[in-house]
């Protein structure tokens, strides 16, 4: 099985990918989307979204990273796809799942699910442009307002020649509200010659097992579950292989936050690490009761040094 770290906009950036892949379990990371309008973007944009390009497209732990593109102009997306491959991206991912209204209003992301023919044109243009040895993948939802055209959507992705498809088993209207409808995936992919990754509502190992059972997919994509449970991927892999794994304690999570050097990012302003840590604690509260107390302790702190000092008080190496 393969576990893919989901491209969560504004959350799973370079430092988060580094932290989570240091812990282990992931086979591939997909970046936050890079918005393409009608021209080829300068290299500095791709390097900003994916600093791993300076390491041959791998995270510090050696996990390959794939750049995700979002847009509506097929020719421009194809041109940018070729460039990211040249720069070292491990394949190209196309975003047809982002539910954000600002993105959809500019005819990007999930709104394209309304027009599978347009999706086909984009994917085919990219697949034709990118050398065949490099994968082209697409991330979709079951539909926009409903799932009435979900088969047409999947057929468009397959017939356009994509190598793999990640299916977030909800519509755009569903947003992130539970449940994820994993059971709707099997009829969509029956007889299709394409790798399929199931996504949505995988918070625990038991969810991963149930998702595999209901979706018929071996490969899974983890998003919010990995943020609330940072060693979830490692725990899933251990369970699937029958290995013993104790799991990370709260103090170990804090160690990994410090070791990720999130507080030493020269590209971010002084308040970034503080606000980012508070954001992440919102996810960690689901799995670790200690996150509540830590949030209260740092909620009024603004500098990265002050927040890092608090974390270092409790951090212990695993």
N, C-alpha and C positions, 0 to 999 in steps of 0.2 A: 504493500500500500504506500501511497504518497500523501504527505500532509503539506498543504500549501498555506502560507500566511497571507491572509486577505489584505487587499489594498484599501485600508480605511483612511479616507481623506482627513487630514488634519490630526491624525493620531499615529498611524504606523509610518513614521518617517525613518530616516537613516539610523538614528540612535535607537529607536525602538526595535527596528529590525536587528540591529547589532545585539541588543540586550536579549531578545527572545531567541535568536539563533545561537547565542553563546550558551544559553540554558540547554538547547538542543531539541531534537525531534522533528524539525522542519526540513523538507526536501527542496522547497522553492519559496522565494518571496516575490510578491508583486508590488511594485511601487504605487504610491498615490498617483492619481492620473495626471498626465501632462496634457494640458489643453492645447489643441492644434486648431488654428483658424484656417488660413489659406496659404501658408508658406512654410518653408523648412525653418525650424527654430535653430538658433545658434547653439553650439556645443555646450556653452556655459549653463544653459537652461537644463539640459539633461544631466550634467554633472552636479547641478544643485539638487535636483530631485533624487539623483542616484549617485552619491559619492563613491559607491562601490565600483563604479566604472574605473576608478583609479587603482582598483585591486582586481582587474580582469573580470569584473562583474560579480565578485563574490563578497559575502560578508566576512568579517574577521574570522568567524568560525568555519568558513568555507562553504556556506550555503549559496547557491546561485540565485541571482536576482534578475527579474524580468521587468522591463519598463512597460507601464501601461499608458496608452494614448487614448484621448477622448476628443471627438470632433465629429463633423458631419461631411466634410469634403474629402471624398475618397482619394483623389490624386494627392492632396496635401498629406493625408495620413500615410499613404504609401511611401511618399518621399521621406517623411520623418521616420517611418519604420525602418527603411533601409539605413538611415543614418544611425539610429540607436544600435542596430546590429553591428555596424562598423565600429561603433564606440565600445562595444563589448557587452551589450545586453544579451542575456540568455533567452532569446526569443522576444516576441512582441505580444502584448496583451491589449485587447480592444475593449473599451468600457461601454457596455450597453445596459448597465444596471444602476448607475448613480441616480438616486431619487430626488436630489436637491433641486428645488424650484428654479434657482438661478441658473443651474446647468441646463435643466430641461427647457427653460425659456429661450436659450440660445441654441436649441435643437441638438443638444448633446446628451449622452447618458441614456437613461431609461426611456425618454420620449421616443427614441428610435425604434423601440419595441412596437410602436404603432405602425411601423412601415418596414416589414421584413425584407421587402425588395431593396430598399435603401441599405439596410444592413448587409444584404448579400453583396451589393456593389462595393461597399467599403471593405468587407472581408476579402472578397476576391481580388480587389486592387492591391491590397496589402500582401495577400498570399502570392500573387503573381510577381510582385516586386521583390519580396524577401527570398534570398537563396533557400532552396528547398530543405537544406540540412538544419535550418533554424525554425523553431516552432512558432506558429501563429495561433494564439488562443483568444477566446472571447468569453467575457463574463456577462451573463444575462440574468434577468428575472423571469418569472412565469408569464408576465404580461404587464401592461400599464394599468388600466383601470380594472381589468379582470384577466382571467387566463384563457379567454375564448380563442385566442390565436397562438397559444403556446406551441402547438405542433408546427405551425407555419414558421414561427421564430426559430425553432430548433432545426427545421429542415433548411432554412436559409443559411444557418451557420455551417451545417454539414455540407450542403451542396456548393458552398463558396470555397470549400477546401481547408477549413480550419483544422488544426491538428487536435485541439482539445477545446472543451467547453466547460465552464464552471457555471452551475445552475444554482442561483440563490432561490430557494423554493418558496418564494413569495412574490406577489405583484408589487408594482410601484405603490399602489394605493395601500397595500398592507404595511408598507414601510418596514419597520423592525418589530412590529407587534407579533407576539407569538400566537399560534404556532407557526413553524415552517412546515410546508406541505410536501414532505419528502416522498410520500406515496404517489404523488403526481408525476414523478420523474420517470419511472420505468416505462410506461407506455410511450413517452416522448422519445426515448432513445432506443427502443427495441429495434434490433436489426441495423443500427447505425454504426458505421465504421469510424468511430471517433472516441477519443478518451474523454470520460465524463467525470467531473469533480462535483460532489454535492456540498452545498453551503447553506448555513442558516441554523441558529439555535443549538449549536453544539457547545454546551457549557461544561459538561462532565464526560468522563469515559463512557458512562452508560448512554449518554446522548449519541456519542460517536458510534457505538455498537448498534443502537436503534436506527440511526440514520443509514448506516450501511445496509441493514436489513430491509428497511422500507424503500430506500432509493435504488437498491441494487448496485450501488456504486462502492467500489473499494476505496477510491481516493476521496479525500475530504479537504475542505478549506475551512480554516479557523479564523475568526475575527475577534469579536468581543469576548468570546470564551477564553481566548489566549491572553487577553488583557486582564481579565479578572482572575485568571488561573495560569500564571506565566509558564509553568512547567506542564501544562495540559498536553501539549504535543508529545513530550517525552513520556508522559504517563500513558498515553494512548499507545504509543509504539511498544512500551514495555508490556502492557497488557496483551496486545496482539501477539507478541512473540513469546509470551509465557514467562517473562523475566520478572524478578523481584525489584521493585522500585519504591523507596520510602517516601519520596516527595520532598519538596522544598518547604522548610519552615519559614515563618514570617521574617525572621532575622536574615535568612538567606536571600529572600527577595530584595530586601533593602541593600544587601551587599551587592547584588547584581545591578541595582540602580546606580550605585556609586561607581562600580567597576565599568559600567557602560560609558562613563565620562560624559553623561548627558549635561552635567553642569559645567563642562569645559568646552562647549561648542562655540567657537569664535564667530560663527555666522549668526548667532542669535543675540538678542539684547539682554540686558541685565536681569529682566524680570521673567525671561522665558522658562528657566528651569523651575522656578517657584510655581508659576502658573501651570506648567506641564505636570509637575508632580502632584499638584492638587487635582488636576483633571484625572490623572491615572488612579489616584486614590478612590475616586468615584467608582471605578470599575473594581478595584481590589476589595472594596467593602463587601462585595457579593460573596467573596470567598474567605476573607480574613477579617475577623472582628477587630483586630488591632488597628486596622486602617482607619476606623472611626476616631480613635484616640489620637493617632498621628495627625490626621487632618486637623483636629482641634488644636493641636500643638503648633502647627505651621500655618494656620489659616491667615494670620495677620503678618506673616513674614513675606518680604518681597524680593530680597536679594538671593542670588544663587548660593552665596557663601553661607548665609544664615540657614537656609533650608538644608543644604548639604551637611552642615555641622550637626543638625538634629538627626538626620538619617544615620550619620556615622556613629552616633551614640549607641544605636541599637543594632547596627549591621554586624553580622558574623559570617565569615566565609563558610560555604558548605563543605 
